Amino acid sequence: MAVTGATRIAKWILVVFNVLVLCAGAIAIGLGAWGLTSEYGAETLKNLTGSELYRGAAIAIIVGGCILVVISFFGAIGAIIESKVLLGIYFVIMLLLLILFVTAAAVGFAFRDKIGDELGKQMESSLLYKYGVDLDNNDENNEVTSVWDDVQRKLDCCGVSGGLNSTKSWLLWQSSVWFK
């Protein structure tokens, strides 16, 4: 049955919306891949923090982008061929994803300070106990030292956080195993 008038406009609005969501999913895939492979990507941050959190987040963005691409493709096809079954499945999956994303955003917001503090502690730990220590016999420490040197050179800093007189900034290295 062919659609007419306002229903036809709604159909094409749904198609355009799904094409835009498909493009957003493709962009998310690209950003996730960039986060894994960029100069200060997942491997570099793993060496600084000792945590796979950034890598996990980049992979989650890639997976989420793939899900968006697939769902929006089915939504656009369902609207074009006017399939009630495809559009029903599309609606249910989009509703579940909305609930999932709102929940994930709320949890991330609630624990943002704790995550930041934990990453800061892990960075301090790598700077204190792995930087410059046993470089000839320990490849991990060698890699950590190289990454810290590169970050300090490029960002013109020498600590994790804090101001000029903070023990967490440039004075932190005086507490390190390497300095002692």
Secondary structure, 3 states (H helix, E strand, C coil): CCCCHHHHHHHHHHHHHHHHHHHHHHHHHHHHHHHHHCCCCHHHHHHHHCCCHHHHHHHHHHHHHHHHHHHHHHHHHHHHHCCHHHHHHHHHHHHHHHHHHHHHHHHHHHCHHHHHHHHHHHHHHHHHHCCCCCCCCCHHHHHHHHHHHHHHHHHCCCCCCCCCCCCCCCCHHHHCCCCC
